[in-house]
Amino acid sequence: MIGARIVDTIEGIDDERLEKLVERFYARVRADDALGPIFNDAVGDWPEHLEKLTAFWSSVMLTSGRYKGQPVPAHRKYADRITPELFERWLGLWKITTDELMAPDAAAALQAKAARIAESLQLALFFKLPVPSQPAKAAARQGPEPAFAYSSSMVRNGHG
């Protein structure tokens, strides 16, 4: 059939199960001593947010295209409160919840995808290339230094 899309989905993952998973998982997140305050401060409308997160996981796992947001800017707003350790805590709760609600293959697929997403977000939030010093920047733009280079003072003093 022209225009039909073949989707390779994992058995046991569908929108209904993802909705239950997201609801149970974020109930745990909201109650968590470390994660709860951050999420509860950031989210004004939990039913709307859960719907958005379900659409996110549907897009990620089922390639549904339902999610239309931008996760990095959404998380960057709270970068001053987010630490790498909190990502580990989040992934731990995700593992507990996926293991509890999903078939083993589905849980493993969701856990692997969450780990990759967490890694990407951490790189976006925490990875900073060192800023080279000014002389190093200038040298990098000019290329390798010649064996003998005229300085501007040499030219001004008639040596060039």
C-alpha positions as CSV (number, residue, x, y, z in Angstrom):
1,M,0.0,0.0,0.0
2,I,1.5,3.4,-1.0
3,G,2.1,5.7,1.9
4,A,1.7,3.0,4.5
5,R,4.3,3.0,7.2
6,I,5.6,-0.2,8.7
7,V,6.3,0.3,12.4
8,D,8.4,-2.2,14.3
9,T,6.8,-2.1,17.7
10,I,7.6,-4.1,20.8
11,E,4.9,-6.5,22.0
12,G,3.2,-5.1,25.1
13,I,3.8,-1.5,24.4
14,D,0.7,0.5,23.3
15,D,-0.8,3.8,24.1
16,E,-3.0,2.5,26.9
17,R,-0.1,0.8,28.7
18,L,2.1,3.8,28.2
19,E,-0.6,6.0,29.8
20,K,-0.8,3.7,32.9
21,L,3.0,3.6,33.0
22,V,3.4,7.4,32.9
23,E,0.7,7.9,35.5
24,R,2.2,5.4,38.0
25,F,5.8,6.5,37.4
26,Y,5.1,10.2,37.9
27,A,3.0,9.4,41.0
28,R,6.3,7.9,42.4
29,V,8.3,10.9,41.1
30,R,6.0,13.4,42.8
31,A,6.2,11.5,46.1
32,D,10.0,11.1,45.9
33,D,12.0,13.2,48.5
34,A,14.6,14.4,46.0
35,L,12.6,14.5,42.7
36,G,9.2,15.5,44.0
37,P,10.0,19.1,45.0
38,I,11.6,19.8,41.6
39,F,8.8,18.3,39.5
40,N,6.0,19.7,41.7
41,D,7.5,23.2,41.4
42,A,8.0,22.9,37.7
43,V,4.6,21.4,36.7
44,G,1.5,23.6,37.1
45,D,-1.1,21.3,35.6
46,W,-0.3,17.6,36.2
47,P,-3.1,16.1,34.1
48,E,-1.9,18.2,31.1
49,H,1.7,17.3,31.8
50,L,0.9,13.6,32.1
51,E,-0.9,13.8,28.7
52,K,2.2,15.4,27.2
53,L,4.5,12.8,28.7
54,T,2.3,10.0,27.4
55,A,2.5,11.6,23.9
56,F,6.3,11.8,24.3
57,W,6.6,8.1,25.1
58,S,4.1,7.2,22.4
59,S,6.3,9.1,19.9
60,V,9.5,7.5,21.2
61,M,8.3,3.9,21.4
62,L,5.6,3.7,18.8
63,T,6.8,6.4,16.4
64,S,3.3,8.0,16.7
65,G,4.4,11.5,16.2
66,R,2.1,12.7,18.9
67,Y,4.7,14.7,20.9
68,K,5.4,18.2,19.7
69,G,7.6,19.6,22.4
70,Q,11.3,20.3,23.0
71,P,12.7,18.3,26.0
72,V,16.1,20.1,26.2
73,P,14.8,23.6,26.6
74,A,12.1,22.4,29.0
75,H,14.7,20.8,31.2
76,R,17.3,23.6,30.8
77,K,15.0,26.0,32.6
78,Y,15.6,23.9,35.8
79,A,19.3,23.2,35.2
80,D,20.3,24.9,38.4
81,R,18.2,22.3,40.4
82,I,19.0,19.2,38.3
83,T,22.1,17.1,39.1
84,P,23.5,13.9,37.4
85,E,22.5,12.0,40.6
86,L,18.9,13.0,40.1
87,F,19.0,11.3,36.7
88,E,20.1,8.1,38.3
89,R,17.3,8.4,40.8
90,W,14.8,9.0,38.0
91,L,16.1,6.0,36.1
92,G,15.8,3.8,39.2
93,L,12.1,4.7,39.6
94,W,11.6,4.2,35.9
95,K,13.1,0.7,36.2
96,I,10.9,-0.2,39.2
97,T,7.8,1.0,37.4
98,T,8.5,-0.5,34.0
99,D,9.4,-3.9,35.6
100,E,6.2,-3.8,37.6
101,L,3.8,-2.9,34.8
102,M,5.3,-4.2,31.6
103,A,6.3,-7.5,30.1
104,P,10.1,-8.1,30.4
105,D,11.0,-7.3,26.8
106,A,8.9,-4.1,26.9
107,A,10.4,-3.1,30.2
108,A,13.9,-3.6,28.9
109,A,13.2,-1.6,25.8
110,L,11.7,1.3,27.8
111,Q,14.6,1.2,30.2
112,A,17.2,1.3,27.4
113,K,15.4,4.2,25.7
114,A,15.1,6.1,29.0
115,A,18.8,5.6,29.6
116,R,19.7,7.0,26.2
117,I,17.3,10.0,26.7
118,A,18.8,10.7,30.1
119,E,22.3,10.6,28.7
120,S,21.3,13.0,25.9
121,L,19.7,15.4,28.4
122,Q,22.7,15.3,30.7
123,L,25.1,16.0,27.8
124,A,22.8,19.0,26.8
125,L,22.7,20.3,30.4
126,F,26.1,19.5,31.9
127,F,28.7,19.0,29.1
128,K,30.7,22.1,28.5
129,L,33.7,22.3,26.2
130,P,36.6,24.2,27.8
131,V,36.9,27.8,26.4
132,P,40.3,28.2,25.0
133,S,42.4,31.2,26.0
134,Q,42.5,34.1,23.5
135,P,46.0,33.4,22.2
136,A,45.0,29.8,21.6
137,K,41.9,30.9,19.7
138,A,44.0,33.3,17.5
139,A,46.6,30.6,16.8
140,A,43.9,28.1,15.9
141,R,42.4,30.6,13.4
142,Q,45.8,31.4,11.9
143,G,47.0,27.9,11.5
144,P,50.5,26.7,12.3
145,E,53.0,29.3,13.3
146,P,55.6,30.0,10.6
147,A,59.3,29.6,11.4
148,F,59.7,33.4,11.4
149,A,56.8,35.7,11.9
150,Y,56.8,39.5,11.7
151,S,55.3,41.2,14.7
152,S,53.4,44.5,14.3
153,S,56.1,46.2,16.4
154,M,58.8,45.0,13.9
155,V,56.9,46.5,11.0
156,R,56.4,49.8,12.9
157,N,60.1,50.0,13.7
158,G,61.1,49.5,10.0
159,H,62.2,45.9,10.4
160,G,59.7,44.5,7.9
